Amino acid sequence: MRFLRQNRTLTLRSRQCSFAIIVLFALLSVVFCLLGSMGVYADSGDLPEPEYHEFSDLAGKRVAMMTGAPFEEAVSSREPNVGEFQYFTSMPDMKLALVGGKIDAYIMNNAVGTLASNMDPRVTLFPEPLGEMPYGLAFKKGDPDCAVWNAAYQNIDQSVIDAVWDKWTGSDESAKVLPAQDWPGTNGTVVVAACDTLMPMSYSGENGQLIGMEEEVVLLIAKELDYHVEFQGMEFSAVMPTVQSGKAKIGIGSILVNDERREIVDFIEYYPGSIVLMVRSAEQQTAEQATFLDALKGSLERTFVTDNRYQLILSGLLVTVVVAVLSGHSEPCWASDWCWCAGRIIRCSIRSSIFTAVSSTASRSL
């Protein structure tokens, strides 16, 4: 009889242990299914697919631009039924309005637009440009050195210039460093008037140094001609007057060449430019949903994978089984107690992950 009672006890324990393990793995399966189903933006190297593809898609939509920018006619000539034009005093505010659904598109040059798309896959370039015009390095009208520098520029392989474009409009901030002026500079030093606020073309870096695509292009040409370069930062409105007065040899600052500007300065046209529309990417849900799901996925992954909490639960099960079997404990409640504790650990972990995700989303929106 005693043997039969012990046998029944062990059988009950075995059943409860199996039940606890099944419940545990069911809960863990739910967690890892959540992790697998929450998509994040892939870093494929390509720009995201746009929400709108043709100008007719902008009918009834809200289009924004910087205050004072003369692009209403350029948009209306392609889609007369644009719903509304809005005006902003800063580029970051326009981007936030786009992501937040307060506008449907905003106007920018292709350098800033490409950088924004590479840095934040929630926004991307509209497929059709509003207008095309090259970026230029400005020289004083009639300055013979413009032809000399242009000839030196033509000696630089186009693949080198393309690589410079990709570097400064890309998302790898660690690569955005100017080459050292390690050539002799036997022909002296030229002064370059540079706008210090137009990322990625010409701007002030973290240490105050003027950096950007145009600074690097100027340095490539200067190396060909064996000049050293001194960059002087200033507002965009001061760049061309500084060149016209002769206080600087060259002016840079994301200058798009047009007929009006050709009348007052000469240019080296060094890279294709355009006026573009920025729109939301097609993959984006609402900004709040995408941000929350990404944050929740990251929080769950840190909790159960990076922090190895699932191993803690499994090791707890193993220790409990070994102790219970070796002790010959007659109370068969250990498995249900362990199951309750394991479930509580998982529930608390998921609850903590959701709280972390909500907090992260809220802090990003401020």
N, C-alpha and C positions, 0 to 999 in steps of 0.2 A: 504493500500500500504506500509506504513511504517513497519507494522508487517511482511508483506511478504518479504521486503528487509532484515529485521533483521533475519528472518527465513532462507533466502538463505545464509546470511553471516555466521550464526552458522553452517549451513549444510556444507558449504565450509570449515570452520575451522575444523569441525569434520573429513572431508575427508583428509585434509592436516595433521591433527594430526595422523590419522591412518596410512597414508603414511609414516610419519616420524618415527613412532614406528616400522613399518615393515622394513624400511631401517636400523634402528638402530639394531634391532635384527638379521637381515641378516649379518651385519658387525660383530656383536659380535659372531654369530655362526661360521663365518669364523675363527675368532681368536681362539675360543675354539676347533674347529676342528683341527687347527694347533697344539694346545697344546696336543690334544689327539693322534695325529698321529706321533708325534716325540718321538720315543722310546728312553729310556735310559737303561743302563745296570742294570739288577736286581741283588740285593744282595741276592742270593739264598743260599749262603753257599757252593755251589758246584763250582769246577773249570770250566771255560768256555770250550766249545767244541773246539778242535783244528782244524786249517785249513787243516793240513795234518795228516793222520792216520797211514800210513805205510812207511817204508823206501823207497819203490819204488816211493813214491810221491815226494821224494827229487831229482829225476833225473832232471838234468839241473838247479837245484836250487843253491843258494849261502849260504854256511854254514860258520859261524864265530866262532872263539874261541879266548881266551886270547893269546897274543904273548908268544911263548915258550911251550904252552900246546901240548902234544903229542897225539892228538886224530884223526888225519887225517886217519890213518889206521883203527881205530875203525869204522869210518863212511864209508869209501870206501869198507870195507869188507862186509858191509850190502847193500850198493848201489854204485856200481862202477862208475856210470855215474853222480855223483854230478858235477854240473857245475863249481863251483869255491869255494876255501877256502879263507876266509879273516881273518885278524888278528887285534886285538884291544888291547889297553893298559889299558882300564878300562871297568868295567861291565856296568855302566850307558850308555856309548857310544854305546855298543853293543845293549842294549835295545832300545835306540833311533833309531838306524839304522834299527832294526826289525820293530818297529812301523811305521817308515817313509818309509818302503818298499825298503830300500837299501840292505838289506839281507833278507833271507827267514827263517833262523834258527840260533841259537847260542847255544854253549855247556856250561853247568853249572852243579853244583851238585844239588841234589834234594832239599836240604834245601833252598838255594838261589832261586831256581826255584819255589818252592811252595810259598815262601814269595812274589816273584814278581807276581805270578798269583793271589794271594789273594789281593794284593795292587792295581793291575792294570788289569782289565778284558780284556784289549786289547791283552794281551799275556797269554799263558798257556803252560802246559807241553805236550810234544809229548808223545803219549801213550807207546812207547817202549823205555826202557832205553838202553844206550850204554854199560853199565857195572854195576854190583852190587858189593858193598864192604861196610863193616860197618864203622860207625864213631867210633873213639877210643879215650880214655884218655891215654896219654903216661906216662910210668914210666921208670926209668933207667933200663937197661938190668940186669936181675937177682935180682932186688929189691924184697925182700919177702913181702913188704907191698902191692905190686900189688895184690897178692892173697887175702890179708886181705880186701882190699878195694873192690875187685871183689865180695867176699862173702857178704859184706854189701850191695853192689849194687843189688845182687840177691834177697835180702830180700825186696826190694822195689817193690810194685805191678806194673805190666806193664801198667795198666791203668793210673797210676800217671805219668809215663814217657811219655805216649802218650799225656796226657793233657799238659805236658810241651812243647812237640813238637808243638801241636796245638796253644798254647799261643804265642810262639816266631815266628812261621811261619805265624801267622794270621795277620789280618789288624787292630786289636784294639791296637793302640799304648799305650793307657792308662793302659792296663793290663800288659805291659812289665816292671815289677818291680821285683827285686830279694827279696826273703824272708829275713827278719832280722835274724841275727845270735844270736838268743835269748836263745840258750842252753848253759850250763855251759862251755863247752870246756875244760874239766879237763885233756884231753890228750895233750893239747898244741895247737900250730898253725902250719899249713902246708902252704908252699909257692907254689903257682900255677903260672906257666909261661903261660900267656894268650895272644894270638894274639888279637890286639885291632882294627882290621879293617874288620872282616869277619861277617857282619850281615847276618843272625840272630843268628849265633852260638856263636860268641864271639866278642864283639866290645865295643867301648867307647860310652857311652850315652851322652845326652845333657850336663850333669853336670860333664863329665869326668870320671864318675864311669864305671868300666868294668861290662858289663851286657851281657846276652845272654843265650841261652838254655844250653850251656855247663857249664857256671857258676852255673846255678840253679841245674843241675845234680850233680855237685861236692858238692854243699851245701847240697843236700839231702843225699848223702853218708856220708859227714862229720858229719851231725847230728846223723846218725846211730852210728857212731864211737866216737861221742863226741869230735870232733876237731873243732877248729875255722880255718878259711881260709883267707889267704892274697893273693889277686890276683895282679900279676905284669904284666903290659902291655908291649908288644914288637911286632916287626915285626914277620911274620910267620916263616921266615928263621931262626930266633933266638930261637924258642920255643924248638925244640928237642935238639939242642946243650946245652941249659940251663939245660934241664933235664939230659942229659948225663953227664954233669959236676958236678951234684949234687947240683947246686944252687937253684933248684926247685924240689919239690917232684913229681909234676904232670905237664904235658904239655897239653894244649888245644888250639884249633884253627881250627875247621872244618877239622880235620885230618882223611882222609879216609885210612883205614888199608889195606896195600898190603904186599906181600912177602918181597919186598925190605925194607920196613920200619920195618917189624918184625925182621929183622936181626940186627937192631941197638937199638931198644927199645922194651919194653913189653907193652901190651895194655889191657885195659878193653874195650871190644867191647860192646857199650851201646845202639846203635840204627842203624837200617838198613839204608844204604846210597847207592847212585847210581849216575852215571854220566848220565845226561839227556840232551835232546834237548829242547830249548824253541822256540815256534812258535807263530804266530799270532792266535788269536781266530777266529773261523769261523764266528762269528757274526759281526766282525769288517768290516766296509766298508774301504775306504781309511782313513788314520789317520785324514786328514784334514776334510773330510765330517763328520765323527763321532763327532769330537771335535766341529765343527761349529754347527751341529744340536743340540747337547746337550746344547751348550752355548745359542743358539737362543731360545730353549724351556725354559731354565731357565730365560732368560731375559723377554720373553713374559709372563711367569707365574708370575714373580715379578711385572711386569707392571700392568696386568689386574686382578690378583688374590690377591697376597700378598699385593700390594699397594692399592687394592680396587678401582682402577680407573673406573671399570664398574659401581660401586655404585655412583661415582661422576657424570657419564653421565646420569644414571637413575634419580638421584635426581634433576639434571638440567632440565630434561624433565618434571618432576612433577611440579617443581616451575614454569616453563614456561607456562604449561597448566593452572595452577591455576590462575596465574597473568593475562593471556590473557582472560580467561573466565570471571573473576570478573571485569576486566576493561572495558569490552564491546568494546574493540578496534576494529574499523571497518576495519583496514587493515589486510587482510588475509595472509600476507606474513610471519607471525611469525614462522609458522611450517616449511616452507621451509628454513627460516634463521636458525632455530635451527638444522634442519637436516644437513644443510651445516656445521655448527659449530661442531656438534657431529661427523660427518664423518671426519672432519679435525683433531679433537682430536684423533680419532682412528688411522687415517693414520700416524699422527706424532708419536703416541705411538709405532706403529709397526716399523716405520722407526728408532726410537730411540732404540728399542729392537735389530734390525738387526745391527745397528752400535755398540751397546754394545757387541753383540756376536762376531762380527768381531774383535773388539779390544781385547776381552778376548782370542780368538783363537790365535791372533798374539802374545800376551804377553806370552802365554803358550809355544809357539814354540821357544821362544828365550832362 
